[in-house]
Amino acid sequence: MSRMDAPLRIAHVHPISLDLYGHDDLEFGTRARYILSNLAAAQARMGDRPAVHLLTSGPSHRMEVDGVDVVFHRCIQPPRRSGLHVRFARQLAPGLLAALRRETCDVVHFHGIRSLHAMFAAVAHRTRRTGLPLVGHDQGARPVGRIARALEAYGLRRTDIALAGNPDALEALARLGVPRSALHLVPSGVDPQLFRPEPRDPPSRDGPFRILVVSRLSEEKDPLTMADAAALLAARGRRFTLEVIGTGPLRGEVERRLREGGVDVRFTDYVAQTELGSRYRAADALLLTSLSEGSNQVTIEAQSCGLPIVASDIPGIRENARGAGGLVPPRDAAGFAAALERLMDDPNEWQRCRERALGNARGLDWDTIAGRLREIYAAVIGEDRGDRVR
């Protein structure tokens, strides 16, 4: 076995507690399933040894999910009564830093380099002291002040490779001083066993047209514009149903607007990934009104099932969903309604968008993405890796 054929020990660091997103620790990899859980599971399938380091508001603990060691580090943080916005990015965990050692990992992969500034700087300092390679993953920027920007700059100077889910984010990192040779585009992916198309005909013009929303009902996803777009369709007498999968702090206001608008809507807080593919295949269009994304996983999953997409024209969506239904400026409820009506009224257009969706999703599976990342890791680890692997 050559040096690079040995299993890689990958320390994924996402220094945030799941309760900030309304999840319990034990829901990681199930209800809390996102890029980190999917990527780590794919790496474990390849034979590597990923570990995921998260924070927790309770006692430290660990568990195994999909062959991945998941470690929850107790954190220092503002009291819960301070609210989510105060607690976000102010959770610190010295124990997490101590866990990053050459004896236990070959490379550190940090998630959230433009949003979790304090822990990013701390991890960058730790990896520099221990000689561990650092891969930084951008998952969207957060407006902050001068101190956080200084911490971000410190971390970026000590990052070997920076990853982003869309070209706009790569350009932003380049403007912050990251060498272009150190930048790599890494989109989200899907499990093709779960998210696959089935033969079907275009929806009937007589309706009802089935609109699906899979989104957290929180400010950055702008579900109020979604609700307003659906209400516009109802006011025009269009026959459709709306299914909303997801919950969040704006659930009450979203439901109020939809009910008052006369929309036939069904809410489901959570659907397991093993069942989500069938929801995509049963729908006629996906509607997503986000204000910001890194590399949106839902649009890739839906397209892998052959579902046309009507979504915000923003980085993180436009690169993966172009031509698959309609890209609309953010907050434009009338624009989203019009894009949906084009799919309702023209079966040929719907079929063309379905075919484009399938083409957009081709090759975006987690195993392929994990394989590409392995090459990136190997490049930054260097030839001395053989002396560190156990």
C-alpha positions as CSV (number, residue, x, y, z in Angstrom):
1,M,0.0,0.0,0.0
2,S,1.4,3.4,-0.9
3,R,1.3,6.3,1.6
4,M,-1.7,7.9,0.0
5,D,-3.6,4.7,-0.2
6,A,-3.9,4.5,3.6
7,P,-7.1,5.8,5.1
8,L,-7.1,9.5,5.8
9,R,-8.1,10.7,9.2
10,I,-10.2,13.8,8.6
11,A,-11.2,16.1,11.4
12,H,-14.3,18.1,10.3
13,V,-14.8,21.1,12.6
14,H,-18.2,22.9,12.6
15,P,-18.1,24.9,15.9
16,I,-21.8,25.4,16.5
17,S,-24.5,23.7,18.5
18,L,-27.4,22.1,16.7
19,D,-29.9,23.6,19.0
20,L,-29.3,26.9,17.2
21,Y,-31.1,25.3,14.3
22,G,-33.8,23.8,16.4
23,H,-32.2,20.3,16.5
24,D,-31.2,18.0,19.3
25,D,-27.7,16.5,19.3
26,L,-29.0,13.0,18.6
27,E,-30.6,14.2,15.4
28,F,-27.3,14.7,13.6
29,G,-27.4,12.6,10.5
30,T,-31.1,12.2,10.6
31,R,-33.3,15.3,11.0
32,A,-30.1,17.4,11.0
33,R,-28.8,16.1,7.7
34,Y,-26.8,18.6,5.7
35,I,-23.5,19.0,3.8
36,L,-21.4,18.0,6.7
37,S,-23.2,14.8,7.6
38,N,-23.6,13.7,4.0
39,L,-20.0,14.4,3.1
40,A,-18.5,12.6,6.2
41,A,-20.7,9.6,5.5
42,A,-19.4,9.4,1.9
43,Q,-15.8,9.7,3.1
44,A,-16.4,6.8,5.5
45,R,-17.8,4.7,2.6
46,M,-14.6,5.3,0.8
47,G,-12.7,3.8,3.7
48,D,-11.4,7.0,5.2
49,R,-11.8,7.8,8.9
50,P,-13.7,11.1,9.2
51,A,-14.6,12.6,12.6
52,V,-17.1,15.4,13.0
53,H,-16.5,17.9,15.8
54,L,-19.6,20.0,16.9
55,L,-20.5,22.0,20.0
56,T,-23.2,21.2,22.5
57,S,-25.1,23.3,25.1
58,G,-25.1,20.2,27.4
59,P,-22.3,17.8,28.6
60,S,-19.7,16.6,26.1
61,H,-20.5,13.3,24.5
62,R,-19.9,11.3,21.3
63,M,-21.7,8.9,19.1
64,E,-21.3,7.1,15.8
65,V,-23.5,7.9,12.7
66,D,-23.1,6.2,9.3
67,G,-19.6,5.0,10.3
68,V,-18.5,8.5,11.4
69,D,-17.3,9.4,14.9
70,V,-19.3,12.5,15.9
71,V,-17.9,14.4,18.9
72,F,-19.9,17.1,20.8
73,H,-17.8,19.5,22.8
74,R,-19.3,21.4,25.7
75,C,-19.0,25.1,24.9
76,I,-18.7,28.4,26.6
77,Q,-21.6,30.6,25.4
78,P,-24.0,33.4,26.2
79,P,-27.1,32.2,28.2
80,R,-29.9,30.7,26.2
81,R,-32.2,33.6,27.1
82,S,-29.9,35.8,25.1
83,G,-31.5,34.5,21.9
84,L,-30.1,32.8,18.8
85,H,-28.6,35.8,17.2
86,V,-26.5,36.6,20.3
87,R,-25.4,33.0,20.7
88,F,-24.5,32.5,17.1
89,A,-20.7,32.5,16.5
90,R,-20.2,33.3,20.2
91,Q,-19.9,29.7,21.2
92,L,-16.3,28.7,22.2
93,A,-14.9,25.3,23.0
94,P,-11.3,24.9,24.3
95,G,-11.8,21.2,24.4
96,L,-12.4,21.0,20.7
97,L,-9.1,22.7,20.1
98,A,-7.3,20.2,22.3
99,A,-8.8,17.4,20.2
100,L,-7.0,18.5,17.1
101,R,-3.7,16.6,17.3
102,R,-1.3,15.0,14.8
103,E,-1.8,11.7,16.7
104,T,-5.4,11.6,15.8
105,C,-5.9,13.4,12.4
106,D,-4.1,14.1,9.2
107,V,-6.0,17.1,8.0
108,V,-8.5,19.6,9.6
109,H,-11.5,20.7,7.5
110,F,-13.2,23.8,9.1
111,H,-16.7,24.7,8.0
112,G,-17.8,28.3,8.2
113,I,-14.7,30.4,7.6
114,R,-16.7,33.6,6.9
115,S,-19.3,33.2,9.7
116,L,-17.7,31.5,12.7
117,H,-14.7,33.9,13.0
118,A,-13.5,33.4,16.5
119,M,-13.3,29.7,16.4
120,F,-11.9,29.8,12.9
121,A,-9.0,31.9,14.1
122,A,-8.5,29.7,17.1
123,V,-8.5,26.5,15.0
124,A,-6.1,28.2,12.5
125,H,-3.7,29.0,15.4
126,R,-4.0,25.5,16.7
127,T,-3.3,23.8,13.4
128,R,-0.3,26.1,12.7
129,R,1.2,25.1,16.1
130,T,0.6,21.4,15.6
131,G,1.6,21.3,12.0
132,L,-1.7,20.1,10.8
133,P,-2.9,21.1,7.3
134,L,-6.0,23.3,7.4
135,V,-8.8,23.3,4.7
136,G,-11.3,26.1,5.2
137,H,-14.9,25.7,3.8
138,D,-17.0,28.8,3.2
139,Q,-20.7,28.4,3.8
140,G,-21.8,32.0,3.5
141,A,-20.8,35.4,5.0
142,R,-22.2,37.0,8.1
143,P,-22.1,40.8,8.6
144,V,-19.8,41.5,11.4
145,G,-17.5,44.3,12.8
146,R,-13.9,45.1,12.8
147,I,-12.7,42.5,15.4
148,A,-14.4,39.6,13.6
149,R,-13.0,40.7,10.3
150,A,-9.5,40.7,11.8
151,L,-10.0,37.2,13.2
152,E,-11.3,36.1,9.7
153,A,-8.2,37.6,8.1
154,Y,-5.9,35.8,10.6
155,G,-7.6,32.5,9.9
156,L,-7.4,32.9,6.1
157,R,-3.7,33.7,6.2
158,R,-3.1,30.4,7.9
159,T,-5.4,28.3,5.7
160,D,-3.8,26.0,3.2
161,I,-6.8,25.5,0.9
162,A,-10.2,27.4,0.8
163,L,-13.4,25.8,-0.5
164,A,-16.6,27.4,-1.6
165,G,-19.9,26.2,-3.1
166,N,-20.3,28.9,-5.8
167,P,-18.0,31.1,-8.0
168,D,-19.2,34.3,-6.3
169,A,-17.9,33.0,-2.9
170,L,-14.6,32.1,-4.5
171,E,-14.2,35.6,-5.8
172,A,-15.0,37.0,-2.4
173,L,-12.3,34.9,-0.9
174,A,-9.8,36.0,-3.5
175,R,-10.6,39.6,-2.7
176,L,-9.9,38.8,0.9
177,G,-6.4,37.7,-0.1
178,V,-6.6,34.0,-0.5
179,P,-4.3,33.0,-3.5
180,R,-6.3,31.7,-6.4
181,S,-4.1,28.6,-6.5
182,A,-5.5,27.7,-3.1
183,L,-9.2,28.1,-4.1
184,H,-11.5,25.2,-5.1
185,L,-15.1,25.0,-6.1
186,V,-16.9,22.2,-4.2
187,P,-20.7,22.1,-4.6
188,S,-23.2,20.2,-2.5
189,G,-24.2,16.7,-3.7
190,V,-26.9,14.0,-3.5
191,D,-27.2,10.3,-2.8
192,P,-28.3,9.0,-6.3
193,Q,-29.9,5.9,-4.6
194,L,-32.4,8.1,-2.8
195,F,-32.7,11.0,-5.3
196,R,-33.4,9.5,-8.8
197,P,-36.0,10.2,-11.5
198,E,-38.9,8.0,-12.5
199,P,-40.7,8.1,-15.8
200,R,-43.7,10.5,-15.8
201,D,-45.8,12.7,-18.0
202,P,-46.0,16.5,-17.7
203,P,-48.7,17.8,-15.3
204,S,-52.2,18.3,-16.7
205,R,-53.2,21.9,-17.5
206,D,-56.4,21.2,-15.7
207,G,-54.5,20.8,-12.4
208,P,-54.1,20.9,-9.6
209,F,-50.4,21.8,-10.1
210,R,-48.4,20.5,-7.1
211,I,-45.9,22.9,-5.7
212,L,-43.3,21.7,-3.2
213,V,-41.3,23.8,-0.7
214,V,-38.4,22.2,1.2
215,S,-36.9,24.9,3.4
216,R,-36.3,26.1,6.9
217,L,-38.9,28.8,7.7
218,S,-36.4,31.4,8.8
219,E,-35.3,34.8,7.7
220,E,-32.5,33.9,5.4
221,K,-34.8,31.6,3.4
222,D,-37.5,34.3,3.0
223,P,-40.5,32.1,3.2
224,L,-42.8,35.1,3.4
225,T,-42.1,35.8,-0.3
226,M,-43.0,32.2,-1.0
227,A,-46.3,32.6,0.9
228,D,-47.0,35.9,-1.0
229,A,-46.3,34.2,-4.4
230,A,-48.6,31.4,-3.6
231,A,-51.3,33.8,-2.5
232,L,-51.0,35.6,-5.8
233,L,-51.6,32.4,-7.7
234,A,-54.6,31.7,-5.6
235,A,-56.0,35.2,-6.2
236,R,-55.7,34.5,-9.9
237,G,-57.8,31.4,-9.6
238,R,-55.0,29.0,-10.4
239,R,-55.6,25.4,-9.3
240,F,-52.6,24.1,-7.3
241,T,-51.6,22.5,-4.0
242,L,-48.7,23.6,-1.8
243,E,-46.7,21.3,0.4
244,V,-44.2,22.9,2.8
245,I,-41.6,20.6,4.4
246,G,-39.7,22.4,7.1
247,T,-40.3,24.5,10.2
248,G,-38.7,27.5,11.9
249,P,-39.4,30.8,13.6
250,L,-41.5,32.2,10.7
251,R,-43.8,29.3,10.6
252,G,-46.7,31.2,12.2
253,E,-46.6,34.1,9.9
254,V,-46.1,31.9,6.8
255,E,-49.2,29.9,7.7
256,R,-51.2,33.0,8.4
257,R,-50.5,34.5,5.0
258,L,-51.2,31.3,3.2
259,R,-54.5,30.7,5.0
260,E,-55.6,34.3,4.5
261,G,-54.7,34.0,0.8
262,G,-56.9,31.0,0.3
263,V,-54.0,28.6,-0.5
264,D,-54.5,24.8,-0.2
265,V,-51.4,24.1,1.9
266,R,-50.1,21.2,3.9
267,F,-47.2,21.6,6.4
268,T,-44.8,18.8,7.4
269,D,-42.1,19.7,9.9
270,Y,-39.7,16.9,8.8
271,V,-39.4,14.2,6.2
272,A,-36.5,11.7,6.4
273,Q,-34.1,11.7,3.4
274,T,-35.1,8.1,2.7
275,E,-38.7,9.4,2.0
276,L,-37.8,12.8,0.6
277,G,-37.1,11.6,-2.9
278,S,-40.7,10.3,-3.3
279,R,-41.9,13.8,-2.4
280,Y,-39.8,15.4,-5.1
281,R,-41.0,12.8,-7.6
282,A,-44.6,13.4,-6.7
283,A,-44.4,17.2,-7.1
284,D,-44.6,19.3,-10.3
285,A,-42.2,22.1,-9.3
286,L,-39.9,23.1,-6.4
287,L,-40.2,26.7,-5.1
288,L,-37.3,28.2,-3.1
289,T,-37.1,31.9,-2.2
290,S,-33.8,32.0,-0.3
291,L,-31.9,35.3,0.1
292,S,-28.5,33.6,0.5
293,E,-27.0,30.2,-0.1
294,G,-23.6,28.5,-0.2
295,S,-24.4,25.6,-2.5
296,N,-28.0,24.7,-2.0
297,Q,-28.6,21.0,-1.5
298,V,-32.4,20.9,-1.9
299,T,-32.3,22.2,-5.5
300,I,-29.7,19.5,-6.4
301,E,-31.8,16.8,-4.8
302,A,-35.0,17.9,-6.6
303,Q,-33.3,18.1,-10.0
304,S,-31.8,14.7,-9.5
305,C,-35.4,13.5,-9.3
306,G,-36.3,15.4,-12.5
307,L,-38.2,18.2,-10.7
308,P,-38.3,21.7,-12.4
309,I,-37.0,24.5,-10.1
310,V,-38.4,28.0,-9.5
311,A,-35.8,29.6,-7.2
312,S,-34.0,32.8,-6.3
313,D,-31.4,34.1,-8.7
314,I,-28.6,34.1,-6.2
315,P,-25.1,32.6,-5.9
316,G,-25.3,29.0,-4.7
317,I,-28.5,28.4,-6.7
318,R,-28.0,29.9,-10.1
319,E,-24.9,27.8,-10.9
320,N,-26.7,24.5,-10.4
321,A,-30.3,25.3,-11.4
322,R,-29.9,27.4,-14.6
323,G,-32.5,26.7,-17.2
324,A,-34.4,24.2,-15.0
325,G,-37.6,26.3,-14.5
326,G,-37.0,29.9,-13.6
327,L,-34.5,32.0,-11.7
328,V,-36.2,35.1,-10.1
329,P,-34.8,38.1,-8.3
330,P,-35.1,37.7,-4.5
331,R,-38.2,39.1,-2.8
332,D,-40.1,39.3,-6.1
333,A,-43.3,37.5,-5.3
334,A,-44.9,38.4,-8.6
335,G,-41.9,37.1,-10.4
336,F,-42.0,33.7,-8.6
337,A,-45.7,33.4,-9.4
338,A,-45.2,34.2,-13.1
339,A,-42.4,31.6,-13.3
340,L,-44.7,29.0,-11.8
341,E,-47.5,29.9,-14.2
342,R,-45.2,29.3,-17.2
343,L,-44.7,25.7,-16.0
344,M,-48.4,25.3,-15.3
345,D,-49.5,26.5,-18.8
346,D,-46.9,24.9,-21.1
347,P,-46.3,21.1,-20.8
348,N,-43.5,21.3,-23.4
349,E,-41.7,23.9,-21.3
350,W,-42.2,21.8,-18.2
351,Q,-40.7,18.8,-20.0
352,R,-37.8,20.9,-21.2
353,C,-37.1,22.1,-17.7
354,R,-37.3,18.6,-16.3
355,E,-34.6,17.4,-18.8
356,R,-32.4,20.4,-18.0
357,A,-32.8,19.7,-14.3
358,L,-31.6,16.1,-14.8
359,G,-28.6,17.4,-16.8
360,N,-27.7,20.0,-14.1
361,A,-27.6,17.3,-11.4
362,R,-25.5,14.8,-13.3
363,G,-22.2,14.1,-11.5
364,L,-23.2,15.9,-8.3
365,D,-23.2,12.9,-6.0
366,W,-21.5,12.8,-2.6
367,D,-19.1,9.9,-3.5
368,T,-17.8,11.9,-6.5
369,I,-17.4,15.0,-4.3
370,A,-15.7,13.0,-1.5
371,G,-13.2,11.6,-4.1
372,R,-12.4,15.1,-5.3
373,L,-11.9,16.3,-1.8
374,R,-9.6,13.4,-1.1
375,E,-7.3,14.6,-3.9
376,I,-7.3,18.1,-2.3
377,Y,-6.5,16.7,1.1
378,A,-3.6,14.6,-0.2
379,A,-2.1,17.6,-2.0
380,V,-2.0,19.7,1.2
381,I,-0.9,16.9,3.5
382,G,2.2,16.3,1.5
383,E,4.6,13.4,1.3
384,D,5.3,13.3,5.0
385,R,1.8,12.0,5.6
386,G,3.1,8.4,5.7
387,D,5.0,9.2,8.9
388,R,1.7,10.3,10.6
389,V,-0.8,7.7,9.5
390,R,-1.5,5.0,12.1
